[in-house]
Amino acid sequence: MGALTDWRDIKYSEIFEGEMRGLRRRRESDSGCTVADLEGTLAHLYIMEGADWGGRGELQSITLGATIAAYERVIAEWKAENADTGKA
């Protein structure tokens, strides 16, 4: 990233990459973890995203946005792998 990269972009990337690592590690180490489990968590994250009536602040909004994006990416990758291998 360039020297003039905004702190928001840096924080978003840090959170996103950390969530991606954690979700991939969970998938590898927890044989009971399913796409449906991640989709359930994602549904709750969407609810949290819409429930900002009290104002969560910029950092919390960045964190939530990056977390949601990571869940969406991992779910999409997992479904694409299942489609490639013929799994349901």
PyMOL Python script that loads the backbone (N, CA, C, O; Angstrom):
from pymol import cmd

cmd.read_pdbstr("""\
ATOM      1  N   MET A   1       0.840  -1.174   0.000  1.00  0.00           N
ATOM      2  CA  MET A   1       0.000   0.000   0.000  1.00  0.00           C
ATOM      3  C   MET A   1       0.886   1.238   0.000  1.00  0.00           C
ATOM      4  O   MET A   1       1.977   1.236   0.570  1.00  0.00           O
ATOM      5  N   GLY A   2       0.411   2.279  -0.635  1.00  0.00           N
ATOM      6  CA  GLY A   2       1.179   3.498  -0.732  1.00  0.00           C
ATOM      7  C   GLY A   2       1.285   4.225   0.595  1.00  0.00           C
ATOM      8  O   GLY A   2       0.540   3.951   1.535  1.00  0.00           O
ATOM      9  N   ALA A   3       2.218   5.150   0.654  1.00  0.00           N
ATOM     10  CA  ALA A   3       2.457   5.897   1.888  1.00  0.00           C
ATOM     11  C   ALA A   3       1.254   6.744   2.283  1.00  0.00           C
ATOM     12  O   ALA A   3       1.082   7.061   3.460  1.00  0.00           O
ATOM     13  N   LEU A   4       0.436   7.109   1.332  1.00  0.00           N
ATOM     14  CA  LEU A   4      -0.716   7.967   1.623  1.00  0.00           C
ATOM     15  C   LEU A   4      -2.010   7.186   1.804  1.00  0.00           C
ATOM     16  O   LEU A   4      -3.096   7.764   1.777  1.00  0.00           O
ATOM     17  N   THR A   5      -1.898   5.890   1.985  1.00  0.00           N
ATOM     18  CA  THR A   5      -3.084   5.062   2.167  1.00  0.00           C
ATOM     19  C   THR A   5      -3.788   5.471   3.449  1.00  0.00           C
ATOM     20  O   THR A   5      -3.162   5.630   4.496  1.00  0.00           O
ATOM     21  N   ASP A   6      -5.061   5.632   3.353  1.00  0.00           N
ATOM     22  CA  ASP A   6      -5.872   6.051   4.475  1.00  0.00           C
ATOM     23  C   ASP A   6      -5.903   4.975   5.564  1.00  0.00           C
ATOM     24  O   ASP A   6      -5.906   3.786   5.248  1.00  0.00           O
ATOM     25  N   TRP A   7      -5.927   5.366   6.814  1.00  0.00           N
ATOM     26  CA  TRP A   7      -5.944   4.412   7.927  1.00  0.00           C
ATOM     27  C   TRP A   7      -7.151   3.482   7.832  1.00  0.00           C
ATOM     28  O   TRP A   7      -7.088   2.333   8.269  1.00  0.00           O
ATOM     29  N   ARG A   8      -8.248   3.978   7.262  1.00  0.00           N
ATOM     30  CA  ARG A   8      -9.456   3.152   7.140  1.00  0.00           C
ATOM     31  C   ARG A   8      -9.210   1.962   6.216  1.00  0.00           C
ATOM     32  O   ARG A   8      -9.629   0.841   6.504  1.00  0.00           O
ATOM     33  N   ASP A   9      -8.530   2.220   5.110  1.00  0.00           N
ATOM     34  CA  ASP A   9      -8.208   1.147   4.166  1.00  0.00           C
ATOM     35  C   ASP A   9      -7.259   0.124   4.788  1.00  0.00           C
ATOM     36  O   ASP A   9      -7.409  -1.082   4.592  1.00  0.00           O
ATOM     37  N   ILE A  10      -6.292   0.624   5.532  1.00  0.00           N
ATOM     38  CA  ILE A  10      -5.336  -0.261   6.189  1.00  0.00           C
ATOM     39  C   ILE A  10      -6.054  -1.141   7.211  1.00  0.00           C
ATOM     40  O   ILE A  10      -5.841  -2.353   7.248  1.00  0.00           O
ATOM     41  N   LYS A  11      -6.894  -0.538   8.029  1.00  0.00           N
ATOM     42  CA  LYS A  11      -7.621  -1.289   9.060  1.00  0.00           C
ATOM     43  C   LYS A  11      -8.562  -2.307   8.419  1.00  0.00           C
ATOM     44  O   LYS A  11      -8.639  -3.450   8.870  1.00  0.00           O
ATOM     45  N   TYR A  12      -9.275  -1.898   7.372  1.00  0.00           N
ATOM     46  CA  TYR A  12     -10.179  -2.816   6.670  1.00  0.00           C
ATOM     47  C   TYR A  12      -9.401  -4.034   6.170  1.00  0.00           C
ATOM     48  O   TYR A  12      -9.829  -5.171   6.368  1.00  0.00           O
ATOM     49  N   SER A  13      -8.265  -3.796   5.527  1.00  0.00           N
ATOM     50  CA  SER A  13      -7.447  -4.898   5.003  1.00  0.00           C
ATOM     51  C   SER A  13      -6.957  -5.808   6.116  1.00  0.00           C
ATOM     52  O   SER A  13      -6.975  -7.030   5.970  1.00  0.00           O
ATOM     53  N   GLU A  14      -6.520  -5.227   7.228  1.00  0.00           N
ATOM     54  CA  GLU A  14      -6.051  -6.030   8.362  1.00  0.00           C
ATOM     55  C   GLU A  14      -7.164  -6.938   8.888  1.00  0.00           C
ATOM     56  O   GLU A  14      -6.950  -8.129   9.113  1.00  0.00           O
ATOM     57  N   ILE A  15      -8.332  -6.371   9.077  1.00  0.00           N
ATOM     58  CA  ILE A  15      -9.466  -7.138   9.609  1.00  0.00           C
ATOM     59  C   ILE A  15      -9.886  -8.216   8.609  1.00  0.00           C
ATOM     60  O   ILE A  15     -10.085  -9.373   8.979  1.00  0.00           O
ATOM     61  N   PHE A  16     -10.017  -7.826   7.342  1.00  0.00           N
ATOM     62  CA  PHE A  16     -10.440  -8.768   6.300  1.00  0.00           C
ATOM     63  C   PHE A  16      -9.481  -9.955   6.223  1.00  0.00           C
ATOM     64  O   PHE A  16      -9.919 -11.105   6.240  1.00  0.00           O
ATOM     65  N   GLU A  17      -8.186  -9.687   6.141  1.00  0.00           N
ATOM     66  CA  GLU A  17      -7.199 -10.766   6.028  1.00  0.00           C
ATOM     67  C   GLU A  17      -7.196 -11.642   7.274  1.00  0.00           C
ATOM     68  O   GLU A  17      -7.065 -12.861   7.168  1.00  0.00           O
ATOM     69  N   GLY A  18      -7.336 -11.045   8.445  1.00  0.00           N
ATOM     70  CA  GLY A  18      -7.395 -11.826   9.685  1.00  0.00           C
ATOM     71  C   GLY A  18      -8.614 -12.728   9.733  1.00  0.00           C
ATOM     72  O   GLY A  18      -8.516 -13.887  10.138  1.00  0.00           O
ATOM     73  N   GLU A  19      -9.752 -12.212   9.327  1.00  0.00           N
ATOM     74  CA  GLU A  19     -10.981 -13.020   9.288  1.00  0.00           C
ATOM     75  C   GLU A  19     -10.849 -14.156   8.277  1.00  0.00           C
ATOM     76  O   GLU A  19     -11.270 -15.282   8.542  1.00  0.00           O
ATOM     77  N   MET A  20     -10.263 -13.855   7.116  1.00  0.00           N
ATOM     78  CA  MET A  20     -10.084 -14.890   6.102  1.00  0.00           C
ATOM     79  C   MET A  20      -9.216 -16.022   6.655  1.00  0.00           C
ATOM     80  O   MET A  20      -9.554 -17.196   6.498  1.00  0.00           O
ATOM     81  N   ARG A  21      -8.103 -15.675   7.299  1.00  0.00           N
ATOM     82  CA  ARG A  21      -7.232 -16.702   7.879  1.00  0.00           C
ATOM     83  C   ARG A  21      -7.984 -17.523   8.924  1.00  0.00           C
ATOM     84  O   ARG A  21      -7.893 -18.750   8.944  1.00  0.00           O
ATOM     85  N   GLY A  22      -8.721 -16.841   9.782  1.00  0.00           N
ATOM     86  CA  GLY A  22      -9.454 -17.540  10.832  1.00  0.00           C
ATOM     87  C   GLY A  22     -10.531 -18.463  10.287  1.00  0.00           C
ATOM     88  O   GLY A  22     -10.692 -19.582  10.772  1.00  0.00           O
ATOM     89  N   LEU A  23     -11.264 -18.008   9.290  1.00  0.00           N
ATOM     90  CA  LEU A  23     -12.326 -18.832   8.706  1.00  0.00           C
ATOM     91  C   LEU A  23     -11.756 -20.031   7.963  1.00  0.00           C
ATOM     92  O   LEU A  23     -12.299 -21.133   8.043  1.00  0.00           O
ATOM     93  N   ARG A  24     -10.669 -19.818   7.244  1.00  0.00           N
ATOM     94  CA  ARG A  24     -10.043 -20.942   6.539  1.00  0.00           C
ATOM     95  C   ARG A  24      -9.470 -21.947   7.533  1.00  0.00           C
ATOM     96  O   ARG A  24      -9.574 -23.155   7.323  1.00  0.00           O
ATOM     97  N   ARG A  25      -8.869 -21.456   8.611  1.00  0.00           N
ATOM     98  CA  ARG A  25      -8.335 -22.346   9.647  1.00  0.00           C
ATOM     99  C   ARG A  25      -9.468 -23.134  10.293  1.00  0.00           C
ATOM    100  O   ARG A  25      -9.332 -24.330  10.552  1.00  0.00           O
ATOM    101  N   ARG A  26     -10.590 -22.457  10.551  1.00  0.00           N
ATOM    102  CA  ARG A  26     -11.743 -23.142  11.150  1.00  0.00           C
ATOM    103  C   ARG A  26     -12.237 -24.255  10.236  1.00  0.00           C
ATOM    104  O   ARG A  26     -12.526 -25.366  10.681  1.00  0.00           O
ATOM    105  N   ARG A  27     -12.327 -23.937   8.961  1.00  0.00           N
ATOM    106  CA  ARG A  27     -12.806 -24.935   8.000  1.00  0.00           C
ATOM    107  C   ARG A  27     -11.891 -26.155   7.968  1.00  0.00           C
ATOM    108  O   ARG A  27     -12.368 -27.287   7.898  1.00  0.00           O
ATOM    109  N   GLU A  28     -10.590 -25.931   8.019  1.00  0.00           N
ATOM    110  CA  GLU A  28      -9.624 -27.031   7.967  1.00  0.00           C
ATOM    111  C   GLU A  28      -9.616 -27.859   9.254  1.00  0.00           C
ATOM    112  O   GLU A  28      -9.457 -29.079   9.205  1.00  0.00           O
ATOM    113  N   SER A  29      -9.784 -27.207  10.392  1.00  0.00           N
ATOM    114  CA  SER A  29      -9.611 -27.903  11.665  1.00  0.00           C
ATOM    115  C   SER A  29     -10.915 -28.409  12.286  1.00  0.00           C
ATOM    116  O   SER A  29     -10.882 -29.280  13.155  1.00  0.00           O
ATOM    117  N   ASP A  30     -12.060 -27.876  11.854  1.00  0.00           N
ATOM    118  CA  ASP A  30     -13.348 -28.269  12.440  1.00  0.00           C
ATOM    119  C   ASP A  30     -14.169 -29.002  11.385  1.00  0.00           C
ATOM    120  O   ASP A  30     -14.802 -28.382  10.531  1.00  0.00           O
ATOM    121  N   SER A  31     -14.147 -30.327  11.457  1.00  0.00           N
ATOM    122  CA  SER A  31     -14.859 -31.123  10.445  1.00  0.00           C
ATOM    123  C   SER A  31     -16.369 -30.927  10.519  1.00  0.00           C
ATOM    124  O   SER A  31     -17.081 -31.267   9.574  1.00  0.00           O
ATOM    125  N   GLY A  32     -16.860 -30.393  11.613  1.00  0.00           N
ATOM    126  CA  GLY A  32     -18.291 -30.145  11.750  1.00  0.00           C
ATOM    127  C   GLY A  32     -18.735 -28.810  11.186  1.00  0.00           C
ATOM    128  O   GLY A  32     -19.933 -28.538  11.109  1.00  0.00           O
ATOM    129  N   CYS A  33     -17.797 -27.982  10.794  1.00  0.00           N
ATOM    130  CA  CYS A  33     -18.114 -26.666  10.235  1.00  0.00           C
ATOM    131  C   CYS A  33     -18.641 -26.832   8.814  1.00  0.00           C
ATOM    132  O   CYS A  33     -18.028 -27.511   7.990  1.00  0.00           O
ATOM    133  N   THR A  34     -19.771 -26.211   8.538  1.00  0.00           N
ATOM    134  CA  THR A  34     -20.385 -26.316   7.214  1.00  0.00           C
ATOM    135  C   THR A  34     -20.622 -24.927   6.620  1.00  0.00           C
ATOM    136  O   THR A  34     -20.524 -23.913   7.311  1.00  0.00           O
ATOM    137  N   VAL A  35     -20.931 -24.907   5.339  1.00  0.00           N
ATOM    138  CA  VAL A  35     -21.309 -23.659   4.681  1.00  0.00           C
ATOM    139  C   VAL A  35     -22.523 -23.068   5.393  1.00  0.00           C
ATOM    140  O   VAL A  35     -22.604 -21.856   5.592  1.00  0.00           O
ATOM    141  N   ALA A  36     -23.457 -23.920   5.772  1.00  0.00           N
ATOM    142  CA  ALA A  36     -24.662 -23.443   6.463  1.00  0.00           C
ATOM    143  C   ALA A  36     -24.318 -22.752   7.782  1.00  0.00           C
ATOM    144  O   ALA A  36     -24.967 -21.776   8.157  1.00  0.00           O
ATOM    145  N   ASP A  37     -23.302 -23.252   8.486  1.00  0.00           N
ATOM    146  CA  ASP A  37     -22.863 -22.597   9.725  1.00  0.00           C
ATOM    147  C   ASP A  37     -22.380 -21.178   9.436  1.00  0.00           C
ATOM    148  O   ASP A  37     -22.751 -20.228  10.124  1.00  0.00           O
ATOM    149  N   LEU A  38     -21.550 -21.057   8.412  1.00  0.00           N
ATOM    150  CA  LEU A  38     -21.018 -19.732   8.064  1.00  0.00           C
ATOM    151  C   LEU A  38     -22.128 -18.813   7.555  1.00  0.00           C
ATOM    152  O   LEU A  38     -22.127 -17.614   7.836  1.00  0.00           O
ATOM    153  N   GLU A  39     -23.071 -19.378   6.808  1.00  0.00           N
ATOM    154  CA  GLU A  39     -24.196 -18.573   6.328  1.00  0.00           C
ATOM    155  C   GLU A  39     -25.057 -18.086   7.489  1.00  0.00           C
ATOM    156  O   GLU A  39     -25.590 -16.977   7.445  1.00  0.00           O
ATOM    157  N   GLY A  40     -25.196 -18.903   8.521  1.00  0.00           N
ATOM    158  CA  GLY A  40     -25.953 -18.488   9.707  1.00  0.00           C
ATOM    159  C   GLY A  40     -25.284 -17.332  10.410  1.00  0.00           C
ATOM    160  O   GLY A  40     -25.944 -16.373  10.809  1.00  0.00           O
ATOM    161  N   THR A  41     -23.982 -17.415  10.563  1.00  0.00           N
ATOM    162  CA  THR A  41     -23.243 -16.310  11.178  1.00  0.00           C
ATOM    163  C   THR A  41     -23.341 -15.059  10.316  1.00  0.00           C
ATOM    164  O   THR A  41     -23.524 -13.956  10.830  1.00  0.00           O
ATOM    165  N   LEU A  42     -23.220 -15.237   9.005  1.00  0.00           N
ATOM    166  CA  LEU A  42     -23.324 -14.102   8.094  1.00  0.00           C
ATOM    167  C   LEU A  42     -24.688 -13.429   8.204  1.00  0.00           C
ATOM    168  O   LEU A  42     -24.777 -12.201   8.167  1.00  0.00           O
ATOM    169  N   ALA A  43     -25.740 -14.213   8.338  1.00  0.00           N
ATOM    170  CA  ALA A  43     -27.083 -13.641   8.496  1.00  0.00           C
ATOM    171  C   ALA A  43     -27.143 -12.758   9.733  1.00  0.00           C
ATOM    172  O   ALA A  43     -27.756 -11.691   9.703  1.00  0.00           O
ATOM    173  N   HIS A  44     -26.515 -13.188  10.816  1.00  0.00           N
ATOM    174  CA  HIS A  44     -26.493 -12.380  12.041  1.00  0.00           C
ATOM    175  C   HIS A  44     -25.650 -11.118  11.853  1.00  0.00           C
ATOM    176  O   HIS A  44     -25.980 -10.059  12.387  1.00  0.00           O
ATOM    177  N   LEU A  45     -24.572 -11.236  11.101  1.00  0.00           N
ATOM    178  CA  LEU A  45     -23.751 -10.061  10.825  1.00  0.00           C
ATOM    179  C   LEU A  45     -24.527  -9.025  10.022  1.00  0.00           C
ATOM    180  O   LEU A  45     -24.393  -7.823  10.254  1.00  0.00           O
ATOM    181  N   TYR A  46     -25.342  -9.497   9.072  1.00  0.00           N
ATOM    182  CA  TYR A  46     -26.183  -8.572   8.310  1.00  0.00           C
ATOM    183  C   TYR A  46     -27.169  -7.850   9.234  1.00  0.00           C
ATOM    184  O   TYR A  46     -27.414  -6.654   9.074  1.00  0.00           O
ATOM    185  N   ILE A  47     -27.723  -8.570  10.185  1.00  0.00           N
ATOM    186  CA  ILE A  47     -28.646  -7.956  11.140  1.00  0.00           C
ATOM    187  C   ILE A  47     -27.919  -6.887  11.950  1.00  0.00           C
ATOM    188  O   ILE A  47     -28.430  -5.784  12.143  1.00  0.00           O
ATOM    189  N   MET A  48     -26.716  -7.230  12.423  1.00  0.00           N
ATOM    190  CA  MET A  48     -25.929  -6.262  13.180  1.00  0.00           C
ATOM    191  C   MET A  48     -25.622  -5.024  12.340  1.00  0.00           C
ATOM    192  O   MET A  48     -25.644  -3.901  12.844  1.00  0.00           O
ATOM    193  N   GLU A  49     -25.339  -5.234  11.074  1.00  0.00           N
ATOM    194  CA  GLU A  49     -25.016  -4.124  10.178  1.00  0.00           C
ATOM    195  C   GLU A  49     -26.204  -3.166  10.063  1.00  0.00           C
ATOM    196  O   GLU A  49     -26.027  -1.948  10.023  1.00  0.00           O
ATOM    197  N   GLY A  50     -27.404  -3.722  10.011  1.00  0.00           N
ATOM    198  CA  GLY A  50     -28.600  -2.892   9.878  1.00  0.00           C
ATOM    199  C   GLY A  50     -29.095  -2.302  11.185  1.00  0.00           C
ATOM    200  O   GLY A  50     -29.968  -1.434  11.180  1.00  0.00           O
ATOM    201  N   ALA A  51     -28.555  -2.755  12.296  1.00  0.00           N
ATOM    202  CA  ALA A  51     -29.021  -2.306  13.606  1.00  0.00           C
ATOM    203  C   ALA A  51     -28.099  -1.229  14.175  1.00  0.00           C
ATOM    204  O   ALA A  51     -27.607  -1.353  15.296  1.00  0.00           O
ATOM    205  N   ASP A  52     -27.874  -0.203  13.416  1.00  0.00           N
ATOM    206  CA  ASP A  52     -26.968   0.866  13.843  1.00  0.00           C
ATOM    207  C   ASP A  52     -27.739   2.097  14.297  1.00  0.00           C
ATOM    208  O   ASP A  52     -27.315   3.223  14.035  1.00  0.00           O
ATOM    209  N   TRP A  53     -28.833   1.903  14.952  1.00  0.00           N
ATOM    210  CA  TRP A  53     -29.649   3.042  15.352  1.00  0.00           C
ATOM    211  C   TRP A  53     -28.955   3.902  16.406  1.00  0.00           C
ATOM    212  O   TRP A  53     -29.253   5.091  16.514  1.00  0.00           O
ATOM    213  N   GLY A  54     -28.049   3.337  17.173  1.00  0.00           N
ATOM    214  CA  GLY A  54     -27.359   4.107  18.205  1.00  0.00           C
ATOM    215  C   GLY A  54     -26.035   4.676  17.747  1.00  0.00           C
ATOM    216  O   GLY A  54     -25.408   5.456  18.464  1.00  0.00           O
ATOM    217  N   GLY A  55     -25.610   4.292  16.562  1.00  0.00           N
ATOM    218  CA  GLY A  55     -24.327   4.753  16.042  1.00  0.00           C
ATOM    219  C   GLY A  55     -23.190   3.931  16.611  1.00  0.00           C
ATOM    220  O   GLY A  55     -22.943   3.962  17.816  1.00  0.00           O
ATOM    221  N   ARG A  56     -22.505   3.207  15.770  1.00  0.00           N
ATOM    222  CA  ARG A  56     -21.465   2.311  16.264  1.00  0.00           C
ATOM    223  C   ARG A  56     -20.079   2.913  16.125  1.00  0.00           C
ATOM    224  O   ARG A  56     -19.135   2.404  16.728  1.00  0.00           O
ATOM    225  N   GLY A  57     -19.932   3.928  15.389  1.00  0.00           N
ATOM    226  CA  GLY A  57     -18.622   4.534  15.193  1.00  0.00           C
ATOM    227  C   GLY A  57     -17.939   3.993  13.954  1.00  0.00           C
ATOM    228  O   GLY A  57     -18.256   2.911  13.458  1.00  0.00           O
ATOM    229  N   GLU A  58     -17.002   4.771  13.475  1.00  0.00           N
ATOM    230  CA  GLU A  58     -16.353   4.454  12.207  1.00  0.00           C
ATOM    231  C   GLU A  58     -15.527   3.173  12.278  1.00  0.00           C
ATOM    232  O   GLU A  58     -15.586   2.356  11.360  1.00  0.00           O
ATOM    233  N   LEU A  59     -14.769   2.985  13.337  1.00  0.00           N
ATOM    234  CA  LEU A  59     -13.934   1.793  13.441  1.00  0.00           C
ATOM    235  C   LEU A  59     -14.779   0.521  13.519  1.00  0.00           C
ATOM    236  O   LEU A  59     -14.451  -0.482  12.885  1.00  0.00           O
ATOM    237  N   GLN A  60     -15.847   0.559  14.283  1.00  0.00           N
ATOM    238  CA  GLN A  60     -16.716  -0.614  14.367  1.00  0.00           C
ATOM    239  C   GLN A  60     -17.396  -0.895  13.036  1.00  0.00           C
ATOM    240  O   GLN A  60     -17.592  -2.057  12.678  1.00  0.00           O
ATOM    241  N   SER A  61     -17.756   0.137  12.308  1.00  0.00           N
ATOM    242  CA  SER A  61     -18.368  -0.051  10.986  1.00  0.00           C
ATOM    243  C   SER A  61     -17.376  -0.675  10.008  1.00  0.00           C
ATOM    244  O   SER A  61     -17.742  -1.540   9.212  1.00  0.00           O
ATOM    245  N   ILE A  62     -16.125  -0.236  10.069  1.00  0.00           N
ATOM    246  CA  ILE A  62     -15.082  -0.810   9.218  1.00  0.00           C
ATOM    247  C   ILE A  62     -14.886  -2.277   9.569  1.00  0.00           C
ATOM    248  O   ILE A  62     -14.801  -3.128   8.684  1.00  0.00           O
ATOM    249  N   THR A  63     -14.814  -2.568  10.854  1.00  0.00           N
ATOM    250  CA  THR A  63     -14.621  -3.943  11.319  1.00  0.00           C
ATOM    251  C   THR A  63     -15.762  -4.836  10.856  1.00  0.00           C
ATOM    252  O   THR A  63     -15.524  -5.935  10.354  1.00  0.00           O
ATOM    253  N   LEU A  64     -16.984  -4.381  11.017  1.00  0.00           N
ATOM    254  CA  LEU A  64     -18.146  -5.169  10.610  1.00  0.00           C
ATOM    255  C   LEU A  64     -18.162  -5.377   9.100  1.00  0.00           C
ATOM    256  O   LEU A  64     -18.437  -6.482   8.632  1.00  0.00           O
ATOM    257  N   GLY A  65     -17.871  -4.333   8.337  1.00  0.00           N
ATOM    258  CA  GLY A  65     -17.846  -4.447   6.879  1.00  0.00           C
ATOM    259  C   GLY A  65     -16.801  -5.437   6.393  1.00  0.00           C
ATOM    260  O   GLY A  65     -17.062  -6.233   5.491  1.00  0.00           O
ATOM    261  N   ALA A  66     -15.621  -5.385   6.992  1.00  0.00           N
ATOM    262  CA  ALA A  66     -14.551  -6.303   6.599  1.00  0.00           C
ATOM    263  C   ALA A  66     -14.886  -7.737   6.990  1.00  0.00           C
ATOM    264  O   ALA A  66     -14.581  -8.671   6.248  1.00  0.00           O
ATOM    265  N   THR A  67     -15.504  -7.913   8.140  1.00  0.00           N
ATOM    266  CA  THR A  67     -15.893  -9.246   8.598  1.00  0.00           C
ATOM    267  C   THR A  67     -16.940  -9.843   7.666  1.00  0.00           C
ATOM    268  O   THR A  67     -16.839 -11.007   7.277  1.00  0.00           O
ATOM    269  N   ILE A  68     -17.935  -9.054   7.310  1.00  0.00           N
ATOM    270  CA  ILE A  68     -18.974  -9.512   6.388  1.00  0.00           C
ATOM    271  C   ILE A  68     -18.353  -9.896   5.044  1.00  0.00           C
ATOM    272  O   ILE A  68     -18.682 -10.939   4.480  1.00  0.00           O
ATOM    273  N   ALA A  69     -17.463  -9.059   4.538  1.00  0.00           N
ATOM    274  CA  ALA A  69     -16.826  -9.346   3.248  1.00  0.00           C
ATOM    275  C   ALA A  69     -16.034 -10.647   3.297  1.00  0.00           C
ATOM    276  O   ALA A  69     -16.043 -11.412   2.333  1.00  0.00           O
ATOM    277  N   ALA A  70     -15.355 -10.903   4.401  1.00  0.00           N
ATOM    278  CA  ALA A  70     -14.585 -12.145   4.535  1.00  0.00           C
ATOM    279  C   ALA A  70     -15.509 -13.356   4.548  1.00  0.00           C
ATOM    280  O   ALA A  70     -15.236 -14.349   3.874  1.00  0.00           O
ATOM    281  N   TYR A  71     -16.603 -13.283   5.308  1.00  0.00           N
ATOM    282  CA  TYR A  71     -17.558 -14.390   5.327  1.00  0.00           C
ATOM    283  C   TYR A  71     -18.128 -14.622   3.932  1.00  0.00           C
ATOM    284  O   TYR A  71     -18.226 -15.765   3.485  1.00  0.00           O
ATOM    285  N   GLU A  72     -18.503 -13.551   3.243  1.00  0.00           N
ATOM    286  CA  GLU A  72     -19.048 -13.703   1.895  1.00  0.00           C
ATOM    287  C   GLU A  72     -18.037 -14.375   0.965  1.00  0.00           C
ATOM    288  O   GLU A  72     -18.405 -15.243   0.174  1.00  0.00           O
ATOM    289  N   ARG A  73     -16.773 -13.978   1.056  1.00  0.00           N
ATOM    290  CA  ARG A  73     -15.735 -14.532   0.194  1.00  0.00           C
ATOM    291  C   ARG A  73     -15.509 -16.011   0.481  1.00  0.00           C
ATOM    292  O   ARG A  73     -15.454 -16.822  -0.443  1.00  0.00           O
ATOM    293  N   VAL A  74     -15.375 -16.370   1.767  1.00  0.00           N
ATOM    294  CA  VAL A  74     -15.114 -17.765   2.118  1.00  0.00           C
ATOM    295  C   VAL A  74     -16.298 -18.647   1.712  1.00  0.00           C
ATOM    296  O   VAL A  74     -16.103 -19.751   1.204  1.00  0.00           O
ATOM    297  N   ILE A  75     -17.506 -18.172   1.932  1.00  0.00           N
ATOM    298  CA  ILE A  75     -18.697 -18.937   1.538  1.00  0.00           C
ATOM    299  C   ILE A  75     -18.717 -19.134   0.019  1.00  0.00           C
ATOM    300  O   ILE A  75     -18.983 -20.236  -0.460  1.00  0.00           O
ATOM    301  N   ALA A  76     -18.439 -18.079  -0.728  1.00  0.00           N
ATOM    302  CA  ALA A  76     -18.437 -18.179  -2.191  1.00  0.00           C
ATOM    303  C   ALA A  76     -17.354 -19.145  -2.664  1.00  0.00           C
ATOM    304  O   ALA A  76     -17.596 -19.945  -3.568  1.00  0.00           O
ATOM    305  N   GLU A  77     -16.160 -19.083  -2.064  1.00  0.00           N
ATOM    306  CA  GLU A  77     -15.096 -20.008  -2.438  1.00  0.00           C
ATOM    307  C   GLU A  77     -15.487 -21.453  -2.144  1.00  0.00           C
ATOM    308  O   GLU A  77     -15.264 -22.345  -2.962  1.00  0.00           O
ATOM    309  N   TRP A  78     -16.069 -21.670  -0.979  1.00  0.00           N
ATOM    310  CA  TRP A  78     -16.460 -23.019  -0.563  1.00  0.00           C
ATOM    311  C   TRP A  78     -17.518 -23.578  -1.512  1.00  0.00           C
ATOM    312  O   TRP A  78     -17.437 -24.730  -1.936  1.00  0.00           O
ATOM    313  N   LYS A  79     -18.511 -22.748  -1.841  1.00  0.00           N
ATOM    314  CA  LYS A  79     -19.564 -23.200  -2.767  1.00  0.00           C
ATOM    315  C   LYS A  79     -18.999 -23.472  -4.153  1.00  0.00           C
ATOM    316  O   LYS A  79     -19.422 -24.420  -4.815  1.00  0.00           O
ATOM    317  N   ALA A  80     -18.050 -22.656  -4.602  1.00  0.00           N
ATOM    318  CA  ALA A  80     -17.429 -22.886  -5.902  1.00  0.00           C
ATOM    319  C   ALA A  80     -16.643 -24.198  -5.900  1.00  0.00           C
ATOM    320  O   ALA A  80     -16.676 -24.939  -6.882  1.00  0.00           O
ATOM    321  N   GLU A  81     -15.940 -24.489  -4.807  1.00  0.00           N
ATOM    322  CA  GLU A  81     -15.228 -25.768  -4.708  1.00  0.00           C
ATOM    323  C   GLU A  81     -16.210 -26.932  -4.756  1.00  0.00           C
ATOM    324  O   GLU A  81     -15.963 -27.933  -5.428  1.00  0.00           O
ATOM    325  N   ASN A  82     -17.323 -26.797  -4.039  1.00  0.00           N
ATOM    326  CA  ASN A  82     -18.317 -27.865  -4.029  1.00  0.00           C
ATOM    327  C   ASN A  82     -18.917 -28.055  -5.425  1.00  0.00           C
ATOM    328  O   ASN A  82     -19.192 -29.184  -5.830  1.00  0.00           O
ATOM    329  N   ALA A  83     -19.119 -26.974  -6.152  1.00  0.00           N
ATOM    330  CA  ALA A  83     -19.667 -27.074  -7.504  1.00  0.00           C
ATOM    331  C   ALA A  83     -18.651 -27.764  -8.421  1.00  0.00           C
ATOM    332  O   ALA A  83     -19.028 -28.559  -9.281  1.00  0.00           O
ATOM    333  N   ASP A  84     -17.369 -27.459  -8.235  1.00  0.00           N
ATOM    334  CA  ASP A  84     -16.330 -28.063  -9.063  1.00  0.00           C
ATOM    335  C   ASP A  84     -16.179 -29.553  -8.805  1.00  0.00           C
ATOM    336  O   ASP A  84     -15.854 -30.317  -9.714  1.00  0.00           O
ATOM    337  N   THR A  85     -16.418 -29.968  -7.554  1.00  0.00           N
ATOM    338  CA  THR A  85     -16.244 -31.375  -7.192  1.00  0.00           C
ATOM    339  C   THR A  85     -17.555 -32.149  -7.248  1.00  0.00           C
ATOM    340  O   THR A  85     -17.572 -33.361  -7.034  1.00  0.00           O
ATOM    341  N   GLY A  86     -18.650 -31.452  -7.536  1.00  0.00           N
ATOM    342  CA  GLY A  86     -19.940 -32.109  -7.624  1.00  0.00           C
ATOM    343  C   GLY A  86     -20.615 -32.353  -6.289  1.00  0.00           C
ATOM    344  O   GLY A  86     -21.613 -33.071  -6.222  1.00  0.00           O
ATOM    345  N   LYS A  87     -20.081 -31.763  -5.220  1.00  0.00           N
ATOM    346  CA  LYS A  87     -20.711 -31.915  -3.905  1.00  0.00           C
ATOM    347  C   LYS A  87     -21.883 -30.967  -3.778  1.00  0.00           C
ATOM    348  O   LYS A  87     -21.948 -29.936  -4.449  1.00  0.00           O
ATOM    349  N   ALA A  88     -22.806 -31.332  -2.906  1.00  0.00           N
ATOM    350  CA  ALA A  88     -23.986 -30.491  -2.677  1.00  0.00           C
ATOM    351  C   ALA A  88     -23.642 -29.313  -1.804  1.00  0.00           C
ATOM    352  O   ALA A  88     -24.510 -28.493  -1.503  1.00  0.00           O
TER     353      ALA A  88
END
""", "prot")
cmd.dss("prot")
cmd.show_as("cartoon", "prot")
cmd.util.cbc("prot")
cmd.orient("prot")
